[in-house]
Amino acid sequence: MITVKSYIYPGCVIIIVVLLLLLIRLWLQDSRRRRAFYNLLHNKKYSEKVNQLNELLKPYGYMYNTMWDCISSRTDAWQKDFGYSKLYDEMAPFFNMIFDCEPIHFEYDEKLWLVEFWKGQYGLTAGAEVGIYNRKKSTDGIINKNVYKSLNEDDFLPIGMTIWNKENILFEQKKRHWWLANFAVGEFVDPQDLHGEIEIVFPNQEMCMAFLRGVQKAGYEGKQIYIKGYTVFVTFDVPYAKQPRDNKKFLVRLKQKENKKNCKIYNRITKDYDSTLDKILYLTMEYPLLFDVTMKIGKTREIFKLLD
């Protein structure tokens, strides 16, 4: 037995040394590759990086927001072709979107209108949305179960949002749009952490007053509403509408735990970079699959397929 052990021991040492050398080699290769990516991004012009990222984001319906280092919705986003249905909100938690939503219904110009606010966690991002939709009147008396159409370009309205994560401003934007949305990548929140002010400029007094009545009917009053000319400001904090996620509490906890974990992984992988611009471009080179996961925010193609 002593003789056998004397032969095995040197063999084990050799194997361990070989494995250590192999691990060191892999570590050095990984370090050189990461350094090469870092130098590539560091030496590239800012404008070139922005253009490159926008090309990558375009198929997803988004663009890079240079002011707030976040992801914003495009006016020509593919989501425009699908409008809105309450089913999107109902199914959102199954797709890692845990948000507060506030639908505002009103009538104007022989149409039923819907303005909806959203805020919360969208997979790997913390975000907020304001969407404006309409449809022809019907006699069935059902509003929420119908699909609303997105606005035509001529009917886009100036929409503004200022969103805070507790005491820190997350982003601020104002743009003529039909679906204004902003997402901070790698930021984790619970919906109640976010609050903000929504601003919409209407073309005339009649539409402005119709929307105001809808806001009041939804439960907003007093200092939560402010009017200046044809512009209505609404403080969006605790929603009044019954939340579709309320009857999915176990799923919500599970998905939020998953979202938080994924945000940590994203931030750990991209820790060498300071901006979302560089972080996402790095992902496209080193972890293309994670880039695709990162872009599954807002209204995804998977949700729209539910209505096919």
C-alpha positions, 0 to 999 in steps of 0.5 A: 500500500505504501508503494502504491501511494508513493506512485499516486501522489506525484501523479496528483501533483502533476494533474493539479499543476496542469489544471492550475496552469490551464486556469491561469492561461484561460484567465489571461486570455479572458483578461486580454480579450476584455482589455481589447474590448475596453480599448476598442470602445474607449478609442471609438468616437462618442457619435460613432458609438451612439449611431452604432447602438441606435442601429442595434436598438432600432429593431427593438423599437428603441433608441439611446437617450444621450441626455439621461443615458437610458433607452427611449422609445422611437416614434416609429417603433414597430409596437405602433402597429399593434395598439393596446389591449388590457391583456398586455397588462394582465400578462406582463408579470409572466414576462418579468414586467412588474409595474403600476398602471393607470388607465385614463378613459375619456370620449372626444371627437366621436372616439373612445380614448385611452391614456395610460401611465406605467412605472416599475420594473421591466426585466433588466430595467426600471422604467416608465411609459405614457401611451395614447390610443383611441378607437371608434365607439361601440354599443357593447359598453365594453372598454377594457377588453377592446383593442385600441389603436395607436395614434397616427403621426398627425395626431401625436401629442407633446408628452412629458415625463419626469420620473424619480426613483425615491429621491433621485431623478431617473429621467426626464423627457418631453417629446411629440409622441404616441408612446413615450417610454424610458428605461434605465438599464441595470436599475432595480426597483419596486413599482412603489419606488417610482413616482413622477409627473406626467404632462400632456399638451392637447390641441384644444380646450375640448380635448383637454377638458375631456381628458381632465374629466377622465383623470378625475373619474379615475380618482385624481384630485387636488394637488395631483392635477395641474392645468396650464392652458391646454396642458394637463399635469398629473402626479403619478404615484400610487395608482387608483386602478385595480392592478392586474398583478394584484392576483399574481402576488406569488408570481410577482415575488418570484419574477422580482427576485429573478429581475434583481438577480439578473440586474446584479449579473448585468452590473457585475459583467459590465462593471468596467464601464460607466455608461449604458452606452458602453455597457450595452455595446460591450454586451453585443460583443462579449455576451450577445445573448444577454444583449437580447435578454436586456432588450426584452423590455416594454411591450415585447413581440411575445406579448403581442403574439397572445392576440394573434 
